[in-house]
Amino acid sequence: MSEAGDKRRHDLRHVASDAPRVMVVDGSKLVRRLIGDVLHKELPNVEVVGCSGLAEAGEALREAEVDLVTTALVLPDGDGMQLAKAVREAAAQRYVPVIVVSGDAQSRLESRSFTDDVTDYFDKSHGHQALAAFIRGYVQPAPIPDAHVLYVEDSRTVAIATTRMLQAQQMRVTHVPSVEDALEFLRAQAASDDAPGVDLVLTDVYLKGELDGHDLLRAIRNEFGYGKRRLPVLVMTGDANPDNQSVLLREGANDLVLKPIEERLLVTKALFQLRLAGLHGRGTK
């Protein structure tokens, strides 16, 4: 069967399934149980497949398809990267999200050391409850009604398409074409009781005007003093250079969305950052 056929078959099975099947791979039985417990609370109808390592996970993948795989970075018989590769080599699992859970996810993200087989990462310091919400965002995404997104994009065509993706999740979008316009908006909001005035910033890197995405990031984190939880920032970039991607993350981006934009990934990352910000509260910068 062709790749397109594989993808359609998986997508149709995923849509039709009312009981998502999530594989949790970790060498610690306690960790597997804890993750399983919070997943059952977050997704009452979930089926959790716990595996201790690569060999056990491989057997489980051969037995039945799953909707998502979460794995520790270090496993008793290998590592999360090897598992991600094994998932991709199983034809029916080719498009399944693979999430690496690690205590140094941020540093690995900044160094761009995750392989292309890894769909996403999760920093375990956020806790198991946040991980369950993150997983739910992939297998059963739930909108956050009226979440306000400041969207910076100078291409009208791209802006219309991306705005529709966000609005389909009941988000409220304020679109501006330049960093200069975004800063004007944020400065006006900073003077009000509603600061920062939006729940999430989504921006391209290279924009018309004298300022670019780097300037916006530095202004949000330094001039306004908004931390990553007070005002999350997602940066869209078509630059595949890992060093350039690392710079954006060090300058204060919560995460990157690589172009061309894939709707499911954009929505998942946006909803996760919004939920994480809400989980930690907005009382401090």
C-alpha positions as CSV (number, residue, x, y, z in Angstrom):
1,M,0.0,0.0,0.0
2,S,1.2,3.5,-0.8
3,E,2.2,6.1,1.9
4,A,-1.0,8.1,1.0
5,G,-3.0,4.9,1.4
6,D,-1.4,4.1,4.8
7,K,-2.1,7.6,6.0
8,R,-5.8,7.6,4.9
9,R,-6.3,4.2,6.6
10,H,-4.8,5.4,9.8
11,D,-6.7,8.7,9.7
12,L,-10.0,6.9,9.1
13,R,-9.3,4.4,11.9
14,H,-8.4,7.2,14.2
15,V,-11.6,9.2,13.4
16,A,-13.8,6.1,13.8
17,S,-12.2,5.0,17.1
18,D,-13.9,6.2,20.3
19,A,-11.2,4.7,22.5
20,P,-7.7,6.1,21.8
21,R,-4.9,3.6,22.3
22,V,-1.8,5.2,23.9
23,M,1.5,3.4,24.3
24,V,3.6,4.5,27.3
25,V,7.2,3.3,27.2
26,D,9.3,3.8,30.3
27,G,11.7,1.6,32.2
28,S,10.0,2.5,35.5
29,K,6.9,0.5,36.4
30,L,5.9,3.3,38.8
31,V,6.2,6.0,36.1
32,R,4.1,3.9,33.7
33,R,1.4,3.5,36.3
34,L,1.4,7.2,37.2
35,I,1.1,8.3,33.6
36,G,-1.6,5.7,33.0
37,D,-3.6,6.9,36.0
38,V,-3.6,10.5,34.9
39,L,-4.4,9.5,31.3
40,H,-7.4,7.6,32.5
41,K,-8.6,10.7,34.4
42,E,-8.0,13.0,31.4
43,L,-9.3,10.5,28.8
44,P,-11.7,8.2,30.6
45,N,-12.0,5.8,27.6
46,V,-8.3,5.6,26.8
47,E,-6.6,2.2,26.5
48,V,-3.1,2.5,27.9
49,V,-0.4,0.0,26.7
50,G,2.5,0.1,29.1
51,C,5.9,-1.2,27.9
52,S,9.2,-1.3,29.7
53,G,11.5,-1.0,26.7
54,L,12.2,-1.4,23.0
55,A,11.6,-5.1,22.8
56,E,8.3,-5.1,24.6
57,A,7.1,-2.0,22.6
58,G,8.1,-3.7,19.4
59,E,5.9,-6.7,20.2
60,A,3.0,-4.5,21.1
61,L,3.3,-2.5,17.9
62,R,3.2,-5.8,15.9
63,E,0.0,-6.9,17.7
64,A,-2.1,-3.8,17.2
65,E,-2.0,-0.1,16.0
66,V,-1.8,2.7,18.5
67,D,-2.9,6.4,18.3
68,L,0.1,7.8,20.1
69,V,3.4,6.7,21.6
70,T,5.1,8.4,24.5
71,T,8.6,7.3,25.5
72,A,11.3,8.1,28.0
73,L,14.5,9.2,26.4
74,V,16.6,6.5,28.1
75,L,15.2,2.9,28.1
76,P,16.7,-0.3,29.6
77,D,17.4,-1.7,26.2
78,G,17.9,1.4,24.1
79,D,16.6,4.9,23.8
80,G,13.6,6.9,22.7
81,M,15.1,7.8,19.4
82,Q,15.4,4.1,18.5
83,L,11.8,3.5,19.5
84,A,10.7,6.4,17.3
85,K,12.5,4.9,14.4
86,A,11.0,1.5,15.1
87,V,7.5,3.1,15.1
88,R,8.2,4.8,11.7
89,E,9.4,1.4,10.2
90,A,6.1,-0.2,11.1
91,A,4.0,0.8,8.1
92,A,0.7,1.1,9.9
93,Q,2.3,3.3,12.5
94,R,4.1,5.7,10.1
95,Y,2.0,8.7,10.9
96,V,1.4,8.1,14.7
97,P,2.7,10.9,16.9
98,V,5.8,9.9,18.9
99,I,6.4,12.0,22.0
100,V,9.7,11.9,23.9
101,V,9.4,12.6,27.6
102,S,12.7,13.9,29.1
103,G,14.1,16.0,31.9
104,D,16.3,17.8,29.5
105,A,13.8,18.2,26.7
106,Q,14.4,22.0,26.5
107,S,18.2,21.7,26.1
108,R,17.7,19.0,23.5
109,L,15.2,21.2,21.7
110,E,17.5,24.1,21.7
111,S,20.4,22.0,20.4
112,R,17.9,20.5,17.8
113,S,19.2,17.0,18.7
114,F,15.9,15.2,18.3
115,T,15.6,13.1,15.1
116,D,12.9,13.6,12.5
117,D,11.2,10.4,13.7
118,V,10.2,12.3,16.9
119,T,6.9,14.2,16.4
120,D,7.3,16.3,19.6
121,Y,8.8,16.4,23.0
122,F,7.7,17.0,26.6
123,D,9.7,18.3,29.5
124,K,8.8,16.0,32.5
125,S,9.3,18.9,34.9
126,H,5.8,20.1,33.8
127,G,4.4,17.0,35.6
128,H,2.2,14.1,34.7
129,Q,-1.1,16.1,34.7
130,A,0.3,18.4,32.1
131,L,1.6,15.4,30.1
132,A,-1.9,13.9,30.0
133,A,-3.3,17.2,28.8
134,F,-0.6,17.3,26.1
135,I,-1.4,13.8,25.0
136,R,-5.1,14.6,24.9
137,G,-4.3,17.5,22.6
138,Y,-3.0,15.0,20.1
139,V,-5.6,12.2,20.3
140,Q,-8.7,14.2,21.3
141,P,-8.0,17.9,20.9
142,A,-10.5,20.1,22.8
143,P,-10.9,23.8,21.8
144,I,-10.3,26.6,24.3
145,P,-13.1,29.0,23.5
146,D,-12.2,32.6,23.0
147,A,-8.5,32.1,23.6
148,H,-7.0,35.3,22.1
149,V,-4.1,34.9,19.6
150,L,-2.0,37.8,18.3
151,Y,-0.9,36.6,14.9
152,V,1.9,38.3,13.0
153,E,2.2,37.4,9.3
154,D,2.8,39.6,6.2
155,S,1.4,37.1,3.6
156,R,-2.3,37.7,3.2
157,T,-2.9,34.2,1.7
158,V,-1.0,32.4,4.5
159,A,-2.7,34.6,7.1
160,I,-6.2,33.7,5.9
161,A,-5.5,30.0,5.9
162,T,-3.8,29.9,9.3
163,T,-6.4,32.2,10.9
164,R,-9.1,29.7,9.7
165,M,-7.2,26.9,11.4
166,L,-7.2,28.7,14.7
167,Q,-10.7,29.9,14.4
168,A,-11.9,26.4,13.8
169,Q,-10.7,25.7,17.4
170,Q,-12.8,28.6,18.6
171,M,-9.8,30.9,19.1
172,R,-10.1,34.6,18.6
173,V,-7.4,35.9,16.3
174,T,-6.0,39.5,16.0
175,H,-3.9,39.5,12.8
176,V,-1.3,42.2,12.2
177,P,1.1,42.2,9.2
178,S,4.3,43.5,10.9
179,V,6.3,43.4,14.2
180,E,5.8,47.2,14.4
181,D,2.1,46.7,14.5
182,A,2.4,43.9,17.0
183,L,4.4,46.0,19.3
184,E,2.0,48.9,19.0
185,F,-0.8,46.5,20.0
186,L,1.1,45.1,23.0
187,R,2.2,48.5,24.2
188,A,-1.4,49.7,24.2
189,Q,-2.5,46.6,26.1
190,A,0.4,46.9,28.6
191,A,-1.1,50.2,29.8
192,S,-4.4,48.6,30.6
193,D,-5.6,46.3,33.3
194,D,-5.9,43.5,30.7
195,A,-2.1,43.2,30.1
196,P,-0.8,41.4,28.1
197,G,-4.1,41.5,26.3
198,V,-3.7,38.2,24.5
199,D,-3.2,34.6,25.5
200,L,-0.7,33.6,22.8
201,V,1.5,35.2,20.2
202,L,2.0,33.3,16.9
203,T,4.6,35.0,14.6
204,D,6.6,34.4,11.4
205,V,10.3,35.1,11.6
206,Y,10.9,37.1,8.4
207,L,8.4,39.9,7.9
208,K,8.1,43.2,5.9
209,G,9.4,46.2,7.8
210,E,12.6,47.0,9.7
211,L,11.8,44.5,12.5
212,D,11.6,40.7,12.4
213,G,10.5,37.8,14.7
214,H,13.7,38.0,16.7
215,D,13.0,41.6,17.6
216,L,9.5,40.7,18.7
217,L,10.7,37.9,20.9
218,R,13.3,40.1,22.6
219,A,10.7,42.8,23.1
220,I,8.2,40.5,24.7
221,R,10.7,38.9,27.0
222,N,12.8,42.0,27.8
223,E,10.9,45.2,27.2
224,F,7.6,43.9,28.5
225,G,9.1,41.3,30.8
226,Y,6.5,38.7,30.0
227,G,7.7,35.2,30.8
228,K,7.0,32.1,28.8
229,R,3.9,31.2,30.9
230,R,2.6,34.7,31.1
231,L,2.7,35.1,27.3
232,P,3.6,32.0,25.3
233,V,5.1,32.6,21.8
234,L,5.0,30.2,19.0
235,V,7.4,31.0,16.1
236,M,6.7,29.7,12.5
237,T,9.9,29.2,10.5
238,G,10.9,27.6,7.2
239,D,14.5,27.7,8.2
240,A,15.8,24.2,8.6
241,N,19.1,25.3,10.0
242,P,19.3,23.9,13.6
243,D,21.6,26.7,14.8
244,N,19.1,29.3,13.7
245,Q,16.3,27.4,15.3
246,S,18.2,27.2,18.5
247,V,18.7,31.0,18.5
248,L,14.9,31.5,18.4
249,L,14.4,29.2,21.4
250,R,17.1,30.9,23.4
251,E,15.6,34.3,22.7
252,G,12.4,33.2,24.3
253,A,10.2,31.2,21.9
254,N,8.2,28.6,23.7
255,D,8.3,26.4,20.6
256,L,8.7,26.3,16.9
257,V,6.2,25.4,14.1
258,L,8.1,24.4,11.0
259,K,6.8,25.4,7.5
260,P,4.9,24.3,5.5
261,I,2.4,24.5,8.4
262,E,0.7,21.2,9.2
263,E,-2.7,22.1,10.8
264,R,-2.8,19.3,13.4
265,L,0.7,20.1,14.7
266,L,0.0,23.9,14.8
267,V,-3.3,23.5,16.7
268,T,-1.8,20.9,19.1
269,K,1.2,23.1,20.0
270,A,-1.1,26.2,20.4
271,L,-3.6,24.5,22.6
272,F,-0.8,22.9,24.7
273,Q,0.9,26.2,25.3
274,L,-2.5,27.8,26.3
275,R,-3.3,25.0,28.6
276,L,0.1,25.0,30.2
277,A,-0.1,28.8,30.8
278,G,-3.5,28.3,32.4
279,L,-2.3,25.4,34.5
280,H,0.6,27.4,36.0
281,G,-1.6,30.6,36.4
282,R,-1.0,34.1,35.1
283,G,-0.5,35.9,38.4
284,T,3.2,36.6,37.8
285,K,5.4,37.6,34.9
